[in-house]
Amino acid sequence: MKLPYHFLLVITLLTVFFTSCSSDDKGVTTPRASCSDNIQNQGELGIDCGGPCNDCTPELTANVDGAFWEADGNINTSVNGNSIIFLSGNGTSTLSMIYTGPFTIGTYNLAAATYGITATGQNFIGNTGTITFSSWNSSEGVVSGSFSFEAFDLSGVGDTVTVTQGQFNLVPYQP
């Protein structure tokens, strides 16, 4: 009787020993937050930028009559009372928007918007459009959101330009 009992005890101990000492059991580690981990963490304004990392690059993009348009990195804003003006270009065209109203998250009508083609001098103006503010970060002085508008040729020729899928991300402003 003692032999089967000892045999079962040895088999049980060996089973426990070999299953609990797995070589792939290294524990779960959480990667350290850094400015190159492709995660927005540690107080960053964007992914791996702002806060303790390098400043974020502001972005302004849109589709103009279906063609992709991107600002060249120089995005100017002007805040006066309850209005903000966005002005940007890319060497071949300019885009500007004027918004007057509360500086809060939400969707609003644009007061005015323009699009100009540098080479031809053709200018379009419109007051039918919307702007959506998804983030107002007054402590960092940056704003993000989206926009769209339709503008008409000032010369009266009848041409229009449609700006859709506009995005502005981390654009600086003076609160």
Helices and strands as residue ranges (DSSP letters): H 2-20, E 59-64, E 67-70, E 75-80, E 83-89, E 93-100, E 106-109, E 112-117, E 122-137, E 142-153, E 160-172
